[in-house]
Amino acid sequence: MGRVAALIVTALLAGGMTACAYEDDGDALSTAAARTARPAPTVPSKGPDVLAVESSNYADLKKRLAGTTGTVVLSDSGPADGPGVGFSKIATVKAGGAHTVTAACVGTPGVQMFLSQDPRTGAEPLSFDLECSGTLKRVVELQAGYVVADLIRHDPTGPWTGAVAGIRITVECQHTAPKGSC
């Protein structure tokens, strides 16, 4: 009789448990596509006064970088102020050897630039602390392959001021160099 009673109690509990079911509104499950995405943070725009200063600073920067000779391997410039992370540019060095790096900044006390190459070539990253009162000109040894130039701002959260920076890497091609190596 005890076994029969236990069986009846178990059956009643099981039946009672199945009567408890979770019901929802009947809405379909939401999918990632159906959800609205949060808007990306906005970067404050530059006002007309800042744009005028920036334009003047780019003209000065262009003059500072124009004194380079040789075949241009890499050339880039960009804002050196305001919110953001600076700029990054990649180029191909066709023939390893001596290359001239010319870099400058205008409208800020200083910036930091880096040159890097594939570490498997044995090339060490180079760092340049630029004082914006002048133009840096340095001969460096680059390996054949990719070279990356990066500008790092000292204050990536600061306001727009119109400050700019740029870099140019050139190589002097010898008349005896194989065609297409420069």
Steps between C-alpha positions, in 0.01 A plus 500: 500500500792740574639458153164569340456815711848624408425435132170693523668795677778505238247495216299781658811712551617438147159588362484811716845606386406471134202722563746777595622642175664830420303709259606830353325769299533292191759743357770352286846499646692812411800456275818702481377649173174611659672687783600858451870570527633775718619794294875534471652775710527820305820695462453872550531688175757767434370856495588747223771664712674166562469407131666828401791439741530140378510612135780746578688233696472251210650763267793545740540123538506455122787751477694322775465161332563633148876526549543126449662350193481155353220259423215515753438163667244624754333833562219577742368773724207557728362676805725502806228607740144429597331173583641194328816300464709676234573344164660186364629436148656194343723487192730257324876546506614348169872490578656495844761758590536862606179704495442857614224565751374857512234581760349815644206632698338841522273651764589282797813470716580147384382160382638150487544300178594137456636301208471126508568209269450127513710391801599181314720717276705600802380859479453675832212747548610863493352775715525871429408764758430805287529854627277709279735795491700331224516215250653161572715356224671167561652225285386154608559148370180334381459141388314402183135436587235695681560808711237654725505862619283589800426833667414482868344804660609593848138576598256298288204646692587868463308758300549586134757779466609473136834328575632271224792263445649318205770261388673430172740213429716527190778303339774626269504278193833432338514495123643150533205369703296229328185634333205502742713465813441862602 
